[in-house]
Amino acid sequence: MTVGPHLSEEVPAVLDGERLDRLIALLTGCSRSEATDLVRAGNVSVAGHVVTKGSHHVAEGDVVELSADPHRVAELPTADPTVELVVVHEDHDVIVIDKPAGLVVHPGPGHADGTLVHGLLARYPELAGVGEPERPGLVHRLDRGTSGLLVVARTPDAHADLVGQLSTHAVERVYTALVWRHPEHPHGVIDAPIGRSRRDPLRMTVAMDGRESRTHYAVERTFTEPVEVALLTCELETGRTHQIRVHLSSIGHPVVGDPLYGGARQNFPMPRPFLHARRLSFAHPGTGETLTFESPLPADLAEVLERLD
């Protein structure tokens, strides 16, 4: 499946008889109302024919094509001073943010306002001319439920430099994760390509035709009461969507509290996935000096550790 300015997907058996608007929402991650608008606007065809009714039911084998980008924000983000930011560093070239869990990084389907980007534009209006208009200043992101450190480029030159550092794996990104059960080995590398799941398009998965992805991990502590879990340090070599969550789940150790990848359990309820971006290190785009930042474990996750033995 290709998600972007265009999408072409053959309807699998599991979605036979599904409504077209719901199918578009499932395939793209946009909201149901946004999917309905795409269909009504004539941007969706089924078996080569444009369909403008969201209630149309698709059949297994139908080829559904989308001619518009479902992730393109209709209106560019604007400044919102009500979005609180925790800035741990700022200079002429870069800004380093300590993002709380629950804050969406940039506008997208279902999150048109109130994102980190809106708050950044209120404090740093010059970001409007840096990088992608829909994601000004951003060179990487954190999932909504993940807390921790994020670097933002403040100038076009800094943006290009940081994107280059990320592409060559020169940026150090270290996370703390709590996972189910105890890994067999105290440390290792998960080297497995990641792509979008065809069975559930809202999820990512290990796939032979996915993008190269590598995660390093080391076991820091293990616990047996009241549940068997392990505290890991994870370091990203690449930075794919949901990478740590997918990789750890793929080896049988999903992140505790992660409902999307098998980590949510009734016997140990969690308000969000136990995943925190605790360390960030990169070469300053202007000076070349190595900058390193650390973020302590947030109170909600520290409280979880106190419940373990």
C-alpha positions, 0 to 999 in steps of 0.5 A, a space after each residue: 500500500 502506498 500512502 501519500 498524494 495517491 493511494 491504490 489498494 486492493 480490498 482484502 477479504 477481511 474488509 469485504 462489504 465495508 463502507 467506502 468512507 470507513 475503508 478510506 479512514 482505515 487505510 489512511 488513518 484519517 477521521 471518518 468525517 475527513 474520509 467522507 469529505 474525500 469521497 464526496 469531493 470525487 477523490 476516490 474511485 472503485 474499480 476504475 469508477 469515481 464513487 461519491 457516496 461514503 455508504 458505498 460497500 466495497 467488495 473483496 478484490 475491488 481496487 480502491 484509488 485515492 487521488 488526494 493526499 489524506 494527510 495534507 492539512 487543509 489549513 496551515 497551522 497557526 500560532 496558539 499560545 495556549 499550548 504549553 512548551 517545555 523548552 530545555 534549550 534554544 539558540 539561533 539554530 535549534 530548539 530542544 523540547 521535552 514533550 509531555 505524553 498526550 501532546 500531538 506533535 503536528 497537525 494531521 487527521 483528527 488533530 487540526 489544532 492544539 499540537 506542539 507545532 501550534 505552540 512552537 509557532 506562537 513562541 517562534 513565528 520564524 518557524 513558518 518558513 522552515 521545512 514543510 509548511 504543515 510541519 514547520 521546523 520538525 525533523 523527527 517526531 514522537 508518538 502522542 503517547 511517548 514523552 521526551 526529547 525532540 529537536 526542532 530546526 529554527 532555520 532552513 540551513 539547520 533543518 537541512 543539516 539535522 535531516 542529513 544527520 538523521 539520514 546518516 544515523 548520526 543523531 543519538 536517540 535513547 529511550 527507556 521502555 518497560 516491556 512484558 516478560 524478561 528478554 532471553 538475552 541481556 542486550 541485542 539488536 533487532 534488525 527487521 524491516 518495518 512497513 504498514 500492515 495490510 491486515 490493519 492499516 493503522 498498524 505498522 509491522 515487520 515486513 519483508 518489503 518494509 524499510 530497513 530498521 534497526 533498534 538496539 536494546 539492553 536490559 537494565 532491570 527485571 521485575 517479577 511482582 506483581 507482573 513479570 516485566 523488564 526495564 530496557 534502554 533502547 537506541 534507535 539506529 533508524 527512525 521508522 514510525 512506531 519503530 521501538 513498539 513494533 520491534 519489541 512486540 515482534 520479539 515477544 516483548 511488547 511495551 507495557 501499556 501499548 494497546 496497538 501492539 499487544 502491550 495493554 493488559 487488564 492485570 496491570 492497567 496503564 494510562 499510556 505506553 511506557 516509553 520515554 525519549 530520555 537522551 538526545 545527542 547531535 552535532 550543532 548545525 552551526 558550530 559542529 559542537 556535540 550537544 547532549 540532553 537528558 530528560 528524567 523519567 516523568 512522574 507517571 512512569 516513575 510511579 509505575 516503577 515504584 509499584 514493581 519489585 
